[in-house]
């Protein structure tokens, strides 16, 4: 489980379903900031992101990662 420890927002792109894949394919000369701009990453329209099935990221300065146990029903 990932939990934010500071203010955060959700971020996604209507033109990218996998940021790591886009990063691997970007030209060497393109910065990450330019990549995000080109792919029109945004922090609005989360419902549209859910409908498209595109990757949704959390953007913030501090996060806590922890394990959680699954319960069977």
N, C-alpha and C positions, 0 to 999 in steps of 0.2 A: 504494500500500500504506500502510495506517495501522498504526503500531506504538506501543504504550504505552511511555512513558519513566518511569512511576511505577506504583504499584499501581492496578489497575483491576478492574472487573467488567462483565459483560454485563447489560443491562437490557432488558426487554420488557414488553408488556401483552397479556393475553388479550382485551382489549376494544378494541384500537387496532392497526390494521395500518399506519398511517402517521402518525407524530407531527406532522409539518409540517401535514398536512391537519387534524388535530385542533386544532392551535394556531391555524390560520387561522379555524376555525369556533367557537372558544371565545368566551364572552361577554367583553367588554372588562374587566369587573370581576373576572374570574377570574385569579388568579396562575398562573404556570407550575407552582409547587409544588402548588397546589390541583388543577390539571389532571392532573398526574402521579398524585396521590392518587386523584382521581375515577376515572381510567382504570386504577387498580390496577397501576401499573408495579412490577415486581419484578426481583430479581437472582437468582432461583431458577427452576428448571424450563426450562432452556435446551432440553432435548430436546422439550418441548411447544411451545416457540416455533418450533423447526425444523419440527415437524409441521404447525403452523398456517400457516406461511409469513409470519407477522407480522414486522415490522421488528425487528431486534435492534441495540441500540446499545451502544457501549462507553462506560462512565462512569469518568472519572478526572480527574486534574489536569494531566497533560502527555502529549502525543502527538506523534509525528513522522510527517509525510506525505512519501512518496517515490514516485517512479515506478518501475515495473519493466517489463522487456521480456518480451513474450510469446514463448514458444517454440512453434513449430509441430511437431506430431507426425504 
